[in-house]
Amino acid sequence: MSEIVQLGTVVEINPESISKNFPHEEIEYIDISSVGTGKLEGVKKISIKDAPSRAKRLVNDGDTILSTVRPNRRSFLYIKKSKPNTVVSTGFAVLRANEKIDERFLYYLINHQAFTDYLTNRAKGAAYPAVDNEIISNAEVPLPPLPTQHKIASILSAYDDLIANNTRRIAILEEMAQRIYKEWFVDFKYPGHENDEMVGSLYDGDVIEIPVGWKVGSVSDLYDVRSGFAFKSSHMKDFGDYGIVKIKNLQNNTVDLINIQFIEKENIDNRAWNFKLDDGDLLIAMTGAQVGKIGLMPKLNNIYLLNQRVGKFFPKDNKQKTSQFIYQVVQSTDFQKSVDNIAQGAAQPNISGSGIGQIEIILPSIKYIEKYENITQPLMDEIISLDYKNKNLSQTRDLLLPKLISGQVDVSELDIDVGAEV
């Protein structure tokens, strides 16, 4: 049976800060841009003399950090393997568990929607609504007996561990595909390259050496890029028959199909079916601050349609059955610079399908594109499969979390291995 306690009675908020005697010349800095919901997306190494004024809060293993600004869209992270010089921004509250609460249970408690709602309803400020230490400390939360906390944390951690393992496998597979691409199409060390001559060609204003039979062409030699359908915003709902993919759904080179809006069948224009999406479709943001951001459609269990200002790459050649080659091209620094140069010419960053089509790329012989895609498509199939598994694991974990936290699912009598972390 859980008791209701104030969070401040079981955690210390912002327990440590950098002092004048800080012994390190460099910090590993975590700010809001480094943290997605529950995951670390980058750590900045900064000289202590160049560190921003907000780089103040020290963290230890087992701490939970919580973004205090816009709590309905907050970032949070459970700290593991921190270093003595790991510092987080003052945009986070650092929560350190005492002996009454399991560290991992605390992290999942912060994830609970009821806690988000509590913060959102008490945030102060209009432009940048935020919560302070007092609001966090006064939050009333359910606290089961410590052995039950251990069990709840162990169950939910098992899902996160599987997700993390799959994520590592995805990164390895992506790196394999990228290495082959670089070796073949950047370093020109493709199979049989020893027997081919090189010839000078004009590319991006400079003369470069490329293999005979290759050429400097453009995206439009391989693909048409077309913006999606102009759905009416009034027709978009949180639930419906068909999902609508928008720019905001392009995340980390894939497409977020969880935070998505829907449209009812009766509101579908027949022309919208030209933008029905399939597994492996390559998409690109065509306007706004996210212009140039890309995403590959994951494995689908529903019907999804493409919204305007998100472009889809349509292959021109029937032989071009997969998008692995162009997927690597659009991630390249040269391509992204070209998108930025074109997009920034407008009042608002914006690029058209024809503008993308005109971007120069080095075009290998089609046989090498086909060979590359034959090799890498199985890698991408596995990536899509692992990504699909992760989404299912995340959804199951998120369904379980409130039931476990609230006690609706009682695990107190279950024989569960609580692991070494507790």
C-alpha positions in Angstrom: 0.0 0.0 0.0 1.4 3.4 -1.0 1.5 6.4 1.2 1.3 9.9 -0.2 4.3 12.1 0.6 5.7 15.4 -0.5 8.6 14.8 -2.9 10.8 17.1 -0.9 10.8 14.7 2.0 12.5 11.9 -0.1 14.8 13.9 -2.4 17.4 16.7 -2.2 17.0 19.3 -4.9 20.2 20.7 -6.5 22.5 19.3 -3.8 25.9 20.3 -5.4 27.2 23.2 -7.4 30.6 24.2 -8.9 32.6 26.0 -6.3 35.7 28.2 -6.5 37.8 25.2 -5.6 36.5 23.1 -8.6 39.6 21.0 -9.5 38.9 20.4 -13.2 39.9 22.6 -16.1 37.2 21.1 -18.4 33.6 20.2 -17.8 31.3 17.7 -19.6 28.3 19.9 -20.0 24.7 18.7 -20.3 22.2 21.4 -21.3 18.6 21.3 -22.5 19.7 20.6 -26.1 21.6 17.6 -25.0 18.6 15.7 -23.5 15.5 14.2 -25.1 12.8 12.6 -23.1 14.7 10.0 -21.2 17.8 9.9 -23.4 21.1 11.7 -23.7 21.7 13.1 -27.2 25.1 14.8 -26.7 27.5 16.0 -24.1 29.6 19.1 -24.7 33.2 19.3 -23.5 34.0 22.9 -22.6 36.9 24.6 -20.9 35.9 25.8 -17.4 37.0 29.3 -18.4 34.7 29.3 -21.4 31.7 27.6 -19.6 28.4 29.5 -19.8 27.1 31.0 -16.5 24.3 28.4 -16.5 26.8 25.5 -16.2 26.7 25.2 -12.4 25.0 22.0 -11.2 27.0 18.9 -10.4 25.5 15.4 -10.7 26.2 11.9 -9.4 25.2 8.5 -10.6 21.6 7.8 -9.7 20.5 11.5 -9.9 17.5 12.4 -12.0 17.6 15.7 -13.8 14.3 17.5 -14.8 13.9 20.5 -17.1 12.1 23.2 -15.2 11.0 25.2 -18.2 7.8 24.4 -20.1 7.1 21.3 -18.0 4.5 19.9 -20.4 7.3 19.4 -22.9 10.1 18.8 -20.4 13.3 16.8 -20.8 14.4 14.4 -18.1 17.2 11.9 -17.6 18.5 9.3 -15.2 22.2 9.9 -14.7 24.4 6.9 -15.2 28.2 6.8 -15.4 28.7 10.4 -14.6 32.2 11.8 -14.3 33.5 14.1 -11.5 33.4 17.0 -14.0 29.8 16.3 -15.3 27.8 19.5 -15.0 24.2 20.3 -15.9 22.6 23.6 -16.8 20.6 25.5 -14.2 17.7 24.9 -16.6 17.5 21.5 -14.9 16.5 20.6 -11.3 18.8 17.9 -10.0 16.9 15.4 -7.8 18.9 13.1 -5.5 17.1 10.3 -3.7 17.5 9.7 0.0 17.3 6.4 1.8 13.4 6.3 1.6 13.2 6.1 -2.2 14.8 3.9 -4.9 16.7 6.0 -7.4 15.2 4.3 -10.4 11.7 4.5 -8.9 12.2 8.2 -8.5 13.1 8.5 -12.2 9.9 6.6 -13.2 7.9 8.7 -10.8 9.0 11.8 -12.6 8.0 10.2 -15.9 4.4 9.6 -14.6 1.8 11.8 -16.4 0.3 12.8 -13.1 3.6 14.5 -12.2 3.7 16.3 -15.5 0.2 17.5 -15.0 1.0 18.8 -11.5 4.0 20.8 -12.8 2.1 22.1 -15.9 -0.8 23.4 -13.7 1.6 25.3 -11.4 4.2 26.7 -13.9 4.8 30.4 -13.6 5.3 32.8 -16.5 3.7 33.3 -19.9 6.4 33.3 -22.5 8.5 30.6 -20.7 6.4 28.9 -18.0 8.6 27.3 -15.4 8.6 25.6 -12.1 10.8 26.3 -9.1 12.2 24.2 -6.3 9.3 24.9 -4.0 6.8 23.6 -6.5 8.8 20.5 -7.2 9.3 19.9 -3.4 5.6 20.3 -2.6 4.5 17.7 -5.2 2.5 15.0 -3.5 3.5 11.5 -4.8 2.6 7.9 -4.1 5.4 6.1 -2.2 5.1 2.3 -1.9 7.3 0.4 0.5 10.9 0.3 -0.5 10.9 -3.4 -1.6 7.9 -2.7 -3.9 9.7 0.4 -5.3 12.7 -1.9 -6.2 10.4 -4.3 -8.0 8.6 -1.6 -10.0 12.0 0.0 -10.9 13.3 -3.5 -12.0 10.3 -4.2 -14.2 10.4 -0.8 -16.0 14.2 -0.9 -16.2 14.0 -4.2 -18.1 12.1 -2.4 -20.9 14.6 0.4 -21.0 17.5 -2.0 -21.1 16.0 -3.8 -24.1 15.4 -0.5 -25.8 19.0 0.7 -25.1 20.4 -2.6 -26.5 18.3 -2.3 -29.6 19.4 1.3 -30.0 23.1 0.3 -29.8 22.5 -2.4 -32.5 20.8 0.2 -34.7 23.8 2.5 -34.3 26.2 -0.3 -35.3 24.2 -1.1 -38.4 23.9 2.5 -39.4 27.7 2.9 -39.0 28.3 -0.1 -41.3 26.1 1.4 -44.0 27.8 4.8 -43.7 31.3 3.3 -43.8 30.5 1.4 -47.1 29.1 4.6 -48.6 32.1 6.6 -47.6 34.5 4.0 -48.9 32.8 3.6 -52.3 31.3 7.0 -53.1 33.6 9.5 -51.2 37.0 7.7 -51.2 36.2 6.0 -54.6 37.4 2.6 -53.3 34.5 0.6 -54.7 35.0 -3.0 -55.9 37.2 -2.9 -59.0 38.3 0.7 -58.6 41.9 -0.3 -59.2 41.1 -0.8 -62.9 39.3 2.5 -63.4 40.8 5.8 -64.5 40.0 9.2 -62.9 38.9 12.3 -64.7 38.5 15.9 -63.6 35.0 17.3 -63.2 33.5 20.5 -62.0 31.7 20.1 -58.7 30.5 22.9 -56.4 32.8 25.3 -58.1 35.9 23.2 -57.9 37.5 20.6 -60.1 37.6 17.2 -58.5 38.7 13.8 -59.7 36.0 11.2 -60.2 36.0 7.8 -61.9 35.4 7.6 -65.6 31.8 6.7 -66.2 30.6 8.7 -63.2 29.4 12.2 -63.4 28.4 15.3 -61.5 24.7 15.4 -61.7 21.8 16.4 -59.4 19.2 14.8 -57.1 16.7 15.1 -59.9 18.6 12.6 -62.0 17.4 10.0 -59.5 14.4 11.4 -57.7 11.5 13.8 -57.8 10.9 15.5 -54.5 7.3 16.5 -53.9 5.7 18.3 -51.0 2.8 16.6 -49.2 -0.9 17.4 -49.2 -2.4 20.5 -47.7 -4.6 19.0 -45.1 -6.8 21.4 -43.2 -5.7 21.9 -39.6 -9.3 21.9 -38.5 -9.6 18.3 -39.6 -6.6 17.1 -37.5 -7.4 15.3 -34.3 -5.6 13.3 -31.6 -7.5 10.2 -32.8 -8.8 9.2 -36.2 -8.5 6.8 -39.1 -5.2 7.9 -40.7 -2.0 9.4 -39.3 -0.7 12.7 -40.7 3.1 13.0 -40.8 4.3 16.6 -40.2 7.7 18.3 -40.0 7.7 17.9 -36.2 7.5 14.1 -36.6 10.9 14.0 -38.3 13.2 13.0 -35.4 16.7 11.6 -35.4 16.6 10.5 -39.1 13.4 8.5 -38.5 9.7 9.4 -38.1 8.0 9.7 -34.7 4.6 7.9 -35.1 3.7 8.3 -31.4 3.2 12.0 -31.1 1.1 12.3 -34.3 -2.3 13.7 -35.3 -4.9 11.9 -37.3 -7.7 12.6 -39.8 -11.1 11.0 -40.2 -11.8 9.0 -43.4 -14.6 11.3 -44.5 -12.2 14.3 -44.5 -9.8 12.7 -46.9 -9.5 14.3 -50.4 -8.8 11.8 -53.1 -5.6 13.7 -54.1 -4.1 13.0 -50.7 -3.7 9.3 -51.6 -0.8 10.4 -53.8 1.1 10.9 -50.5 0.3 7.6 -48.8 3.5 6.5 -47.0 5.3 3.2 -47.0 8.0 1.6 -45.0 11.4 3.0 -45.9 10.1 6.2 -47.7 12.6 9.0 -47.4 11.2 12.4 -46.2 12.7 15.8 -45.8 11.6 19.0 -44.0 11.1 21.9 -46.6 10.5 24.9 -44.4 11.1 26.6 -41.0 13.9 26.1 -38.6 14.0 22.3 -39.3 14.6 22.7 -43.0 16.7 19.9 -44.4 15.9 17.5 -41.5 15.3 14.0 -42.8 13.4 10.9 -41.7 13.0 7.3 -43.0 9.5 5.9 -42.5 9.6 3.0 -40.0 7.6 -0.2 -40.1 4.0 0.7 -40.2 0.9 -0.8 -38.5 -1.5 1.9 -39.7 -2.0 4.1 -42.8 -0.1 7.4 -42.8 -0.3 10.3 -45.2 2.2 13.2 -45.8 1.4 16.7 -44.8 2.4 19.8 -46.8 6.0 21.2 -46.5 7.4 17.7 -45.9 8.9 16.4 -49.1 9.0 12.8 -50.2 11.6 11.4 -52.6 10.0 9.6 -55.5 12.4 7.4 -57.5 12.5 8.0 -61.3 13.9 4.7 -62.2 12.0 1.4 -61.6 15.4 -0.1 -60.7 15.6 2.4 -57.8 13.5 0.2 -55.4 15.2 1.3 -52.2 16.5 4.7 -50.9 19.7 3.7 -49.2 22.0 5.6 -51.5 20.1 8.9 -51.4 19.6 8.4 -47.7 23.4 8.7 -47.3 23.6 11.5 -49.7 21.1 13.7 -47.9 22.9 13.3 -44.6 26.2 14.5 -46.1 27.6 17.9 -45.1 27.7 19.1 -48.7 24.0 18.3 -49.2 22.9 20.0 -46.0 25.0 23.1 -46.8 23.3 23.3 -50.2 19.8 23.1 -48.6 20.7 25.8 -46.1 22.1 28.1 -48.9 18.9 27.8 -50.9 16.5 27.9 -48.0 18.1 31.0 -46.3 17.4 33.0 -49.5 13.8 33.4 -48.4 12.2 35.5 -45.6 11.5 32.2 -43.8 13.8 29.2 -44.4 12.1 27.4 -47.3 13.1 25.1 -50.1 11.0 23.7 -52.9 11.0 20.2 -54.4 12.6 21.5 -57.5 15.2 23.3 -55.4 16.2 20.1 -53.8 16.2 18.4 -57.2 18.8 20.9 -58.5 21.3 20.2 -55.7 24.5 18.8 -57.2 25.6 15.3 -56.3 28.2 12.9 -57.6 26.4 10.2 -59.5 28.1 6.8 -59.7 27.4 4.2 -62.4 23.9 2.8 -61.7 25.5 -0.7 -61.2 27.3 0.6 -58.1 24.2 2.2 -56.6 22.4 -1.1 -57.1 25.3 -3.1 -55.5 25.3 -0.7 -52.6 21.6 -1.0 -52.0 21.7 -4.8 -52.3 24.3 -4.8 -49.6 22.8 -2.2 -47.3 19.0 -2.9 -47.6 19.2 -5.9 -45.3 20.9 -3.6 -42.8 18.1 -1.1 -43.1 15.5 -3.8 -42.9 17.0 -4.8 -39.5 17.2 -1.2 -38.4 13.5 -0.7 -39.2 12.6 -4.0 -37.4 14.6 -3.0 -34.3 13.1 0.5 -34.3 9.6 -1.1 -34.5 10.4 -3.3 -31.5 11.6 -0.2 -29.6 8.4 1.6 -30.3 6.3 -1.4 -29.0 8.5 -1.7 -25.9 8.2 2.0 -25.2 4.4 1.9 -25.6 4.1 -1.2 -23.3 6.4 0.5 -20.7 4.4 3.7 -20.9 1.1 1.8 -20.4 2.6 -0.1 -17.4 4.2 2.9 -15.7 1.0 4.6 -14.3 -0.5 1.3 -13.3 2.6 0.3 -11.4 3.1 3.7 -9.8 -0.5 4.0 -8.7 -0.7 0.4 -7.4 -3.4 -0.6 -9.9 -1.0 -3.4 -10.8 0.3 -4.8 -7.5 3.7 -6.4 -7.6 4.4 -6.4 -3.9 3.9 -10.2 -3.6 5.7 -11.1 -6.8 9.1 -12.8 -6.8 11.1 -10.4 -8.9 14.9 -10.1 -9.3 15.5 -6.5 -8.4 19.0 -6.5 -9.9 22.2 -5.0 -8.7 21.3 -1.3 -9.1 19.1 -1.3 -6.0 
